[in-house]
Amino acid sequence: MPYYIQLESINDLARLAAALEVVPSPIYSFSVKIKDETKDILALALNTDRLIFCYIDATCTGEFMAYRVSMGNEEISTVNAASNPAYSYIPVIRAAKMPKRLLKVSRSIGCEYIMLSDLISLAKLSVYRYMRDEILSPLFLAVKDSKGMIGTFMNSGNDSTIYFCYTLLESIPRENFLRYSIQSEEKPMFTNSIDGHGYIYMKVVRLKSPLGSS
């Protein structure tokens, strides 16, 4: 059964789908029963060994969601045509009927947790995976008891086990990206700008609630 992770906002869903991507991932619009309540949702399937949907409670009247980051500001709108090359366009796919197995929501995410010592370790893990596999995984940020936890999903490669590698934060960032360079002694830094040269940028996606509690 799939697991559904609720995101904090439509900005987080659009950032997950389009930011730093050559081709945005499609977002699916359908109805699903979550916590005994039927909801209209917009959802994106993560590229993991287990089917995980990241979703928000919403509908979309347009055919695309237009997304871009300009001068450190995130711009998102709903449109019917992909006509402006300055934007990335996320296709909205409306499902009239979904397979029943995708509508049975799992109560457990079923992943193994690996706690890392610091943000540098998380950044290096993401960067070297990107250098090896050309996969730049999103960083998921959750807040629990006024404390921040940020991490990324990793497939084991040998079996169906999914690992969530994470670290704890001293403060909760409001910026949307993490920048880091292995060629500099500069520590990883949260930022809203992705224009600086010599860095790899990782998108930050905020969760509505910590993993396992949604």
N, C-alpha and C positions, 0 to 999 in steps of 0.2 A: 504494500500500500504506500502511496506517496505521503510525504510529510509537507505540511504547509507552514511557511514562515511569514508572518505578517510584518511588513515594513512600516516605517513611521509615516511616510508621505509619498505622494505621487512623484516628487522630485527624486526620492531615493530609487523608485522603480525605474524612472527614466534614466537616471545616472547609471544604474546597473545595466540597463539595456544598451545604452548608446555611448556613454563617456569613454574615450580612449579606444574605441572600437573602430576597425576599418568598415565593418558592416554591422549595423545594430541587430540585436536579437529581437525576434518577434515577441509581441505581448499578446496573450490570449485573453479573450473576454468570454466568461461563462459563469454559470451558477454552480455553487457547491454548498454542501451542508457542513458547517463548521461549528462545533460546540452546540449542536442541536438547533442551529439557526441557518436557514438557507440565505446565502448572500450572493449578490452579483459582484464579481471580482475581476480585476485585471491581474494577470499572473505571468511570470516568466519562469521557465524551467532551467535550473542550474545544470551545468555540465559535470555531473558527478555519477559515480557508479550506482547510486540510489536516486530515484526520482524525487527531487525536492523542488517545490514551487515556492517562489517568493511572490507575495501578493499584497494588494491593497483593496479595501472595500471601495469600489468605484465602478462606474461605467464610462465609456468613451463614445461620444457621438461622431467624432471624426474618423477618417480612414487611417490617419497617421498621427503620431505625437512628434512634434518638431523639437529638437534639443540642440543646444550649443552652450559653450562657456565663452563669454566675451568679457575681457577686462576684469576677470575674476568674478563675474556675475553669471549665474546659471539662468538660462532662459528656456522655458518650456511652454508649448502651446499645442492646441489640437487643431489640425488642418485636414483638408480633403485632398490635397495634392502636394507632392514632393517637388516643389518648384524653385526653392531658394537654395543654391549650393552652399550657402554659409551655414546651413543647419544639417544635422543628421536626422534622418527620418525613420522612426520606429513604426513598422507596420502593425496595425491592430487587427488581429485575426479573431473573428467572432465565431464561436462554436455553437451551432444549434443543438448539438447533442454530443456529450462526451462519453467515452467508455466508462462503464460502471466502476471498473477497478481504479480509475483515476479520481472518482468522487468519494471513495472510501478513505477517509482521513485517518492516518495513523496518529496515535496519541504519543508516540515516542519517536524521536529522530534517529535513535539507534546508532550514534556515532561514538567514537572514542575521543576523549579530550586529552590534549597534550599541552601542558602549561609551559610557556617559554619564559626565560628570565627577564627579557626586556623588549622594548619596541625595536631595537636594532636587530635582534635575532629574528623577529617576525618579518622585518623589511628585507633582510638578507635571504630568508627562506623564499619569500615571494619573488625577489629579483633573480635569484639563481634558478628558480623553477622557470621563470620567464626566459632566461638565457638558454636553458637546456631544451625546454619543450615549447617555447613561444606561446605560453599560456600565462597571462597576467591576471591572476585571480583577484576578485574583489575582496576587500576587507570589511567584515561585518562588525558593527559597533553596537553594543547593548549597554544599558545602564541598569544596575541593580543596587539598591540601598545606597544611592548617590555615588556609586563607584562605576567606573567604566571598564569594559572588557572588549578587546578588539582582536579579531582572529580571522582565519581563512580555512576553507575546507580543502583537504588533500585526499586524493584517492590513494589506496595502498599499492596498487599496481599488481598485486599478487592474488588478492581476493576481493570480495565485495565490501570490505571494511572501509568506512569513511572516517577520517580523522579531522578533528577541529583543533587547529594549532592556534593558541591564543596567548595574550599577555594582558596584564592588568595595567591600568593607567592611573596616574596620580591626579589628573584632572580630565574633564570630559570635553573633547574638542567639538567646536561647532563648524569647523572647516570641512570641506567635502573631499579633499584629496590628501594623500601622504606622499611627500617627495623624498627621494633618497638617491645617493650616488655612492658606489663602492670606490670611486676614484678620489673621494674627498673624505676628510676627517669630520666633516659636518654631520651632525646627528640627524636622523629622520625628523622631518618637520611637517606638521599639518598646514595646509594652505588651500586657498580657493583659486589660485592662479596656476595654470599648467603651461605657461609660456617660457619658463626658464630653461636654458640649454644645459645639457650635461647631467640631467636628472632623469630618473624613471619615476613616473607618477602612478600611484595606486589609488583607485577610487574607494571612498568610504561610503558604506551603505548602512543606514541606521535601522535597527530593528525596533518594532513596537514594544516588544518585551524580550527578555533573555531567552536563549534557546532552551527548549524543553518546558517552557511555561506558557507558550501561546496556544 
